[in-house]
Amino acid sequence: MKWLLSLLLVMISSTAYSVDCKKHKVYCKVIELRPNIDKKWAMKFSNIIYKKAVKYQLDPIRSVCIGMQESSLRLIDREQNILVFKKECNEIGMCTEEARMVKGISDVSVWMFHVDTIVAYNKDPILLRTDLEYATDFHFSLLKKKMNLCKNLGKDAWTCYHSKTEKHRLNYKNLVNRFCKVKK
């Protein structure tokens, strides 16, 4: 009896996230790229991606591949040394300036938004780190804007998400496409 109960529990747990990949293409792509990812998080993430892709009329699978390139589909921050300037002026206008290197966060979220982008688009950096829906909406919004700027590139307009410089765009295209398995 215990053996039968154990077998039943294993069958239930193994089918708990058994999904139809024709219906849940985004989820299945996430699982294909990160087989050991938390399945509950992956379903939540894929649902958000799908919803935002429909809103912005963009390819959700392309965005999964972009997320894989940027962060391996993980909620992480990228730290690096940055130069900080401090300027002090006295009451008569004499100023001194000091520079020093400090460790700081330069990129955040699954989408690795750079601090300059966050500032330029006036986004809340805390929400980008903590609210997956907010961050994903910004990703799709930014991708759409960048694609509109690079319409002349046709089907490769999405590569402007990374850079407008041809060399950097082509490199990024190759990096992302290894996850999308796009035929050349």
Backbone as CSV, one residue per row, in Angstrom:
resi,resn,N_x,N_y,N_z,CA_x,CA_y,CA_z,C_x,C_y,C_z
1,MET,0.820,-1.191,0.000,0.000,0.000,0.000,0.871,1.265,0.000
2,LYS,1.938,1.249,0.858,2.842,2.405,0.879,3.502,2.604,-0.478
3,TRP,3.856,1.502,-1.129,4.477,1.572,-2.432,3.543,2.240,-3.444
4,LEU,2.272,1.895,-3.423,1.286,2.455,-4.329,1.072,3.944,-4.059
5,LEU,1.033,4.294,-2.789,0.883,5.691,-2.407,2.103,6.506,-2.858
6,SER,3.296,5.965,-2.680,4.518,6.644,-3.120,4.524,6.836,-4.634
7,LEU,4.128,5.811,-5.354,4.072,5.896,-6.810,3.077,6.960,-7.243
8,LEU,1.944,7.021,-6.592,0.926,8.016,-6.901,1.445,9.433,-6.654
9,LEU,2.147,9.633,-5.536,2.712,10.947,-5.227,3.755,11.371,-6.259
10,VAL,4.589,10.450,-6.691,5.599,10.748,-7.708,4.920,11.122,-9.021
11,MET,3.875,10.396,-9.383,3.162,10.689,-10.626,2.507,12.068,-10.564
12,ILE,1.904,12.400,-9.437,1.251,13.702,-9.283,2.276,14.817,-9.343
13,SER,3.389,14.662,-8.631,4.406,15.725,-8.615,5.067,15.887,-9.979
14,SER,5.246,14.809,-10.715,5.895,14.923,-12.014,4.967,15.506,-13.065
15,THR,3.660,15.413,-12.858,2.731,15.988,-13.826,2.214,17.344,-13.384
16,ALA,2.617,17.806,-12.217,2.132,19.093,-11.717,2.477,20.225,-12.672
17,TYR,3.595,20.135,-13.360,3.971,21.167,-14.307,4.075,20.608,-15.714
18,SER,3.373,19.538,-15.964,3.299,19.012,-17.312,2.327,19.904,-18.082
19,VAL,2.838,20.572,-19.081,2.010,21.523,-19.820,2.041,21.220,-21.301
20,ASP,1.047,21.693,-21.989,0.956,21.574,-23.434,1.817,22.675,-24.052
21,CYS,2.908,22.296,-24.679,3.846,23.279,-25.221,3.297,24.006,-26.448
22,LYS,2.235,23.496,-27.038,1.594,24.237,-28.119,0.822,25.421,-27.546
23,LYS,0.313,25.246,-26.354,-0.450,26.306,-25.682,0.462,27.240,-24.881
24,HIS,1.492,26.696,-24.272,2.396,27.463,-23.404,3.808,27.502,-23.990
25,LYS,3.934,28.080,-25.187,5.222,28.107,-25.889,6.283,28.886,-25.111
26,VAL,5.872,29.975,-24.495,6.840,30.803,-23.763,7.368,30.038,-22.559
27,TYR,6.480,29.432,-21.795,6.886,28.630,-20.635,7.838,27.517,-21.065
28,CYS,7.486,26.823,-22.127,8.319,25.707,-22.581,9.697,26.178,-23.055
29,LYS,9.752,27.384,-23.630,11.056,27.928,-24.036,11.900,28.247,-22.797
30,VAL,11.263,28.812,-21.783,11.977,29.103,-20.533,12.532,27.807,-19.943
31,ILE,11.718,26.777,-19.904,12.139,25.477,-19.344,13.227,24.846,-20.211
32,GLU,13.118,24.980,-21.522,14.153,24.448,-22.421,15.506,25.102,-22.119
33,LEU,15.481,26.421,-21.910,16.726,27.143,-21.671,17.245,26.973,-20.254
34,ARG,16.354,26.836,-19.292,16.740,26.686,-17.880,15.969,25.516,-17.262
35,PRO,16.354,24.280,-17.569,15.602,23.101,-17.118,15.436,22.995,-15.601
36,ASN,16.350,23.533,-14.836,16.272,23.427,-13.378,15.628,24.631,-12.700
37,ILE,15.064,25.527,-13.480,14.443,26.731,-12.932,13.199,26.358,-12.116
38,ASP,12.876,27.168,-11.143,11.655,26.962,-10.359,10.456,27.038,-11.310
39,LYS,9.701,25.967,-11.408,8.612,25.863,-12.390,7.494,26.863,-12.118
40,LYS,7.216,27.116,-10.868,6.168,28.072,-10.514,6.576,29.488,-10.952
41,TRP,7.833,29.853,-10.691,8.345,31.156,-11.124,8.354,31.238,-12.649
42,ALA,8.761,30.162,-13.300,8.815,30.134,-14.766,7.433,30.350,-15.378
43,MET,6.404,29.762,-14.778,5.043,29.941,-15.297,4.596,31.388,-15.100
44,LYS,4.876,31.944,-13.931,4.526,33.346,-13.677,5.247,34.252,-14.675
45,PHE,6.524,34.050,-14.829,7.351,34.841,-15.738,6.854,34.722,-17.179
46,SER,6.583,33.509,-17.609,6.135,33.304,-18.995,4.771,33.940,-19.234
47,ASN,3.893,33.897,-18.249,2.588,34.553,-18.394,2.735,36.066,-18.524
48,ILE,3.643,36.641,-17.748,3.893,38.085,-17.837,4.472,38.424,-19.207
49,ILE,5.442,37.647,-19.651,6.050,37.890,-20.962,4.988,37.814,-22.055
50,TYR,4.170,36.796,-22.008,3.142,36.633,-23.039,2.192,37.832,-23.042
51,LYS,1.731,38.238,-21.858,0.800,39.366,-21.741,1.422,40.650,-22.307
52,LYS,2.673,40.923,-21.963,3.348,42.143,-22.435,3.658,42.058,-23.933
53,ALA,3.987,40.884,-24.422,4.250,40.711,-25.852,2.990,41.016,-26.667
54,VAL,1.853,40.572,-26.170,0.592,40.869,-26.847,0.322,42.374,-26.802
55,LYS,0.523,42.990,-25.647,0.300,44.435,-25.490,1.137,45.240,-26.481
56,TYR,2.411,44.881,-26.632,3.322,45.645,-27.497,3.454,45.053,-28.902
57,GLN,2.748,43.957,-29.156,2.764,43.273,-30.452,4.185,42.891,-30.860
58,LEU,4.866,42.213,-29.938,6.233,41.754,-30.171,6.333,40.257,-29.912
59,ASP,7.401,39.672,-30.390,7.635,38.233,-30.260,8.069,37.880,-28.835
60,PRO,7.266,37.102,-28.107,7.637,36.755,-26.736,8.866,35.846,-26.659
61,ILE,9.030,34.978,-27.632,10.177,34.062,-27.614,11.478,34.839,-27.789
62,ARG,11.466,35.850,-28.648,12.661,36.689,-28.814,13.042,37.302,-27.473
63,SER,12.052,37.754,-26.723,12.340,38.363,-25.419,12.858,37.338,-24.412
64,VAL,12.374,36.123,-24.464,12.929,35.077,-23.591,14.405,34.884,-23.912
65,CYS,14.737,34.875,-25.199,16.136,34.696,-25.618,16.986,35.894,-25.202
66,ILE,16.414,37.101,-25.281,17.125,38.292,-24.815,17.382,38.176,-23.308
67,GLY,16.373,37.771,-22.556,16.530,37.594,-21.109,17.575,36.541,-20.772
68,MET,17.626,35.507,-21.577,18.635,34.460,-21.359,20.032,35.020,-21.588
69,GLN,20.205,35.817,-22.625,21.505,36.428,-22.897,21.881,37.415,-21.796
70,GLU,20.928,38.196,-21.360,21.219,39.252,-20.386,21.534,38.700,-19.000
71,SER,20.746,37.740,-18.521,20.883,37.320,-17.114,20.732,35.824,-16.887
72,SER,20.666,35.038,-17.928,20.329,33.616,-17.822,18.970,33.438,-17.144
73,LEU,18.065,34.396,-17.416,16.697,34.397,-16.869,16.702,34.368,-15.346
74,ARG,17.581,35.177,-14.768,17.672,35.273,-13.307,17.468,36.719,-12.879
75,LEU,16.881,36.902,-11.723,16.737,38.241,-11.142,18.030,38.570,-10.425
76,ILE,18.909,39.268,-11.118,20.225,39.568,-10.550,20.586,41.026,-10.791
77,ASP,21.606,41.465,-10.116,22.197,42.782,-10.340,23.640,42.557,-10.770
78,ARG,24.123,43.423,-11.626,25.527,43.363,-12.034,26.263,44.483,-11.318
79,GLU,27.290,44.104,-10.589,28.103,45.094,-9.885,29.400,45.324,-10.638
80,GLN,29.875,46.559,-10.559,31.181,46.878,-11.131,31.725,48.113,-10.436
81,ASN,32.995,48.362,-10.642,33.594,49.576,-10.094,33.175,50.757,-10.952
82,ILE,32.764,51.828,-10.284,32.376,53.039,-10.997,33.102,54.225,-10.387
83,LEU,33.303,55.238,-11.217,33.989,56.443,-10.782,32.946,57.439,-10.272
84,VAL,33.146,57.935,-9.049,32.232,58.897,-8.437,33.000,60.186,-8.188
85,PHE,32.398,61.287,-8.601,33.009,62.603,-8.403,32.280,63.338,-7.282
86,LYS,33.044,64.012,-6.468,32.487,64.817,-5.389,33.062,66.227,-5.534
87,LYS,32.162,67.195,-5.652,32.584,68.579,-5.818,32.074,69.377,-4.625
88,GLU,32.967,70.090,-3.987,32.600,70.931,-2.847,33.052,72.360,-3.107
89,CYS,32.164,73.306,-2.829,32.473,74.725,-3.007,32.259,75.442,-1.675
90,ASN,33.163,76.365,-1.390,33.002,77.142,-0.153,32.139,78.376,-0.429
91,GLU,31.963,79.186,0.609,31.065,80.353,0.503,31.540,81.420,-0.489
92,ILE,32.817,81.458,-0.836,33.300,82.465,-1.797,33.449,81.887,-3.210
93,GLY,32.985,80.646,-3.409,32.981,80.066,-4.747,34.213,79.277,-5.133
94,MET,35.117,79.059,-4.191,36.295,78.232,-4.474,35.860,76.767,-4.371
95,CYS,36.139,76.018,-5.415,35.679,74.630,-5.460,36.844,73.659,-5.561
96,THR,36.634,72.512,-4.982,37.573,71.409,-5.126,36.770,70.196,-5.596
97,GLU,37.449,69.348,-6.337,36.780,68.157,-6.844,37.618,66.930,-6.490
98,GLU,36.930,65.882,-6.120,37.588,64.643,-5.733,36.933,63.495,-6.508
99,ALA,37.727,62.554,-6.922,37.198,61.382,-7.626,37.674,60.133,-6.915
100,ARG,36.801,59.127,-6.883,37.195,57.842,-6.299,36.385,56.714,-6.921
101,MET,36.949,55.538,-6.858,36.278,54.348,-7.380,35.474,53.708,-6.259
102,VAL,34.243,53.348,-6.570,33.406,52.634,-5.609,32.730,51.473,-6.332
103,LYS,32.370,50.469,-5.569,31.638,49.342,-6.137,30.168,49.735,-6.163
104,GLY,29.542,49.570,-7.310,28.142,49.948,-7.439,27.409,49.028,-8.393
105,ILE,26.098,49.107,-8.354,25.262,48.309,-9.252,25.100,49.081,-10.551
106,SER,25.410,48.424,-11.653,25.316,49.082,-12.959,24.125,48.596,-13.771
107,ASP,23.677,47.363,-13.545,22.588,46.772,-14.319,21.682,45.967,-13.384
108,VAL,20.363,46.019,-13.645,19.415,45.315,-12.775,18.366,44.554,-13.574
109,SER,17.789,43.552,-12.935,16.633,42.795,-13.406,17.043,41.657,-14.337
110,VAL,16.063,40.866,-14.709,16.256,39.812,-15.702,16.772,40.434,-16.995
111,TRP,16.360,41.667,-17.247,16.651,42.348,-18.506,17.942,43.164,-18.457
112,MET,18.626,43.210,-17.328,19.894,43.925,-17.165,19.824,45.373,-17.668
113,PHE,18.874,46.121,-17.138,18.764,47.535,-17.483,19.953,48.276,-16.889
114,HIS,20.647,49.027,-17.724,21.794,49.805,-17.268,21.301,51.049,-16.542
115,VAL,22.069,51.500,-15.579,21.696,52.665,-14.775,21.419,53.885,-15.658
116,ASP,22.166,54.072,-16.726,21.930,55.211,-17.623,20.551,55.115,-18.283
117,THR,20.142,53.907,-18.637,18.826,53.701,-19.242,17.731,53.965,-18.218
118,ILE,17.938,53.502,-17.006,16.960,53.709,-15.928,16.749,55.204,-15.695
119,VAL,17.844,55.952,-15.658,17.766,57.400,-15.451,17.127,58.083,-16.658
120,ALA,17.559,57.717,-17.861,17.058,58.355,-19.082,15.548,58.188,-19.242
121,TYR,15.019,57.041,-18.823,13.592,56.775,-18.967,12.813,57.008,-17.667
122,ASN,13.512,57.549,-16.679,12.887,57.902,-15.402,12.122,56.728,-14.780
123,LYS,12.764,55.584,-14.723,12.156,54.387,-14.146,12.588,54.217,-12.701
124,ASP,11.748,53.561,-11.931,12.015,53.303,-10.521,12.960,52.102,-10.409
125,PRO,14.208,52.309,-9.987,15.170,51.197,-9.941,14.780,50.107,-8.941
126,ILE,14.100,50.482,-7.881,13.670,49.476,-6.896,12.608,48.569,-7.520
127,LEU,11.634,49.168,-8.207,10.602,48.350,-8.861,11.185,47.475,-9.969
128,LEU,12.183,47.986,-10.674,12.815,47.167,-11.708,13.481,45.933,-11.108
129,ARG,13.922,46.032,-9.867,14.564,44.902,-9.181,13.571,43.970,-8.522
130,THR,12.394,44.488,-8.149,11.483,43.707,-7.309,10.155,43.348,-7.966
131,ASP,9.768,44.067,-9.004,8.464,43.849,-9.635,8.682,43.342,-11.060
132,LEU,8.519,42.046,-11.219,8.786,41.400,-12.502,7.879,41.940,-13.609
133,GLU,6.646,42.253,-13.278,5.721,42.787,-14.285,6.146,44.193,-14.724
134,TYR,6.515,45.031,-13.773,6.993,46.385,-14.073,8.240,46.317,-14.957
135,ALA,9.184,45.466,-14.591,10.427,45.336,-15.350,10.172,44.793,-16.754
136,THR,9.291,43.821,-16.856,9.010,43.220,-18.156,8.251,44.196,-19.060
137,ASP,7.362,44.980,-18.471,6.680,46.004,-19.254,7.703,47.010,-19.795
138,PHE,8.635,47.412,-18.955,9.669,48.337,-19.409,10.521,47.703,-20.506
139,HIS,10.847,46.429,-20.352,11.622,45.731,-21.384,10.916,45.827,-22.735
140,PHE,9.633,45.470,-22.765,8.900,45.489,-24.032,8.725,46.907,-24.568
141,SER,8.476,47.850,-23.690,8.346,49.254,-24.090,9.645,49.752,-24.722
142,LEU,10.754,49.451,-24.069,12.068,49.859,-24.564,12.403,49.156,-25.877
143,LEU,12.125,47.872,-25.952,12.374,47.113,-27.174,11.574,47.706,-28.338
144,LYS,10.327,48.028,-28.102,9.476,48.618,-29.145,10.044,49.966,-29.610
145,LYS,10.451,50.812,-28.648,11.030,52.112,-29.003,12.305,51.958,-29.821
146,LYS,13.167,51.056,-29.385,14.439,50.842,-30.091,14.196,50.277,-31.497
147,MET,13.208,49.395,-31.617,12.887,48.830,-32.931,12.346,49.914,-33.872
148,ASN,11.550,50.811,-33.331,11.032,51.912,-34.156,12.152,52.829,-34.627
149,LEU,13.173,53.014,-33.785,14.323,53.830,-34.185,15.145,53.172,-35.292
150,CYS,15.079,51.857,-35.360,15.909,51.107,-36.316,15.056,50.361,-37.350
151,LYS,13.926,50.921,-37.725,13.029,50.284,-38.703,13.753,49.895,-39.979
152,ASN,14.753,50.693,-40.351,15.497,50.439,-41.586,16.222,49.090,-41.575
153,LEU,16.357,48.470,-40.404,17.050,47.179,-40.322,16.115,45.997,-40.552
154,GLY,14.839,46.283,-40.761,13.874,45.213,-41.026,13.747,44.246,-39.869
155,LYS,13.858,42.944,-40.175,13.665,41.914,-39.140,14.745,41.944,-38.054
156,ASP,15.836,42.648,-38.286,16.899,42.753,-37.278,16.810,44.028,-36.441
157,ALA,15.710,44.754,-36.567,15.544,46.006,-35.810,15.639,45.766,-34.302
158,TRP,15.279,44.579,-33.863,15.333,44.256,-32.428,16.754,44.351,-31.871
159,THR,17.761,44.223,-32.716,19.147,44.258,-32.231,19.536,45.633,-31.696
160,CYS,18.768,46.660,-32.051,19.037,48.006,-31.518,18.690,48.097,-30.033
161,TYR,18.037,47.080,-29.519,17.782,47.018,-28.076,19.103,47.116,-27.325
162,HIS,20.136,46.534,-27.904,21.452,46.515,-27.280,22.300,47.720,-27.677
163,SER,22.307,48.041,-28.965,23.184,49.106,-29.451,22.758,49.532,-30.852
164,LYS,23.085,50.772,-31.205,22.859,51.226,-32.588,24.120,51.027,-33.425
165,THR,25.222,50.694,-32.782,26.485,50.469,-33.485,26.444,49.098,-34.162
166,GLU,26.711,49.064,-35.452,26.584,47.829,-36.229,27.380,46.663,-35.635
167,LYS,28.619,46.888,-35.301,29.473,45.832,-34.760,28.855,45.226,-33.490
168,HIS,28.392,46.078,-32.594,27.798,45.598,-31.333,26.451,44.912,-31.576
169,ARG,25.682,45.446,-32.520,24.389,44.831,-32.843,24.571,43.429,-33.411
170,LEU,25.517,43.271,-34.315,25.740,41.961,-34.932,26.235,40.943,-33.906
171,ASN,27.101,41.380,-33.020,27.576,40.496,-31.957,26.405,40.092,-31.055
172,TYR,25.583,41.062,-30.671,24.424,40.789,-29.814,23.436,39.846,-30.511
173,LYS,23.235,40.070,-31.786,22.339,39.200,-32.559,22.801,37.750,-32.474
174,ASN,24.087,37.524,-32.669,24.626,36.158,-32.595,24.483,35.574,-31.194
175,LEU,24.732,36.396,-30.179,24.622,35.918,-28.796,23.187,35.527,-28.453
176,VAL,22.230,36.344,-28.839,20.828,36.062,-28.539,20.323,34.893,-29.391
177,ASN,20.690,34.872,-30.659,20.183,33.837,-31.559,20.639,32.431,-31.182
178,ARG,21.714,32.309,-30.451,22.116,30.943,-30.045,21.076,30.338,-29.111
179,PHE,20.277,31.192,-28.452,19.202,30.691,-27.595,17.897,30.535,-28.354
180,CYS,17.744,31.281,-29.432,16.519,31.206,-30.232,16.635,30.206,-31.373
181,LYS,17.844,29.805,-31.667,18.101,28.863,-32.764,17.440,29.340,-34.055
182,VAL,17.727,30.597,-34.400,17.186,31.192,-35.618,18.031,30.761,-36.803
183,LYS,17.367,30.339,-37.859,18.093,29.950,-39.076,18.608,31.196,-39.762
184,LYS,19.833,31.124,-40.234,20.429,32.295,-40.903,20.048,32.325,-42.363
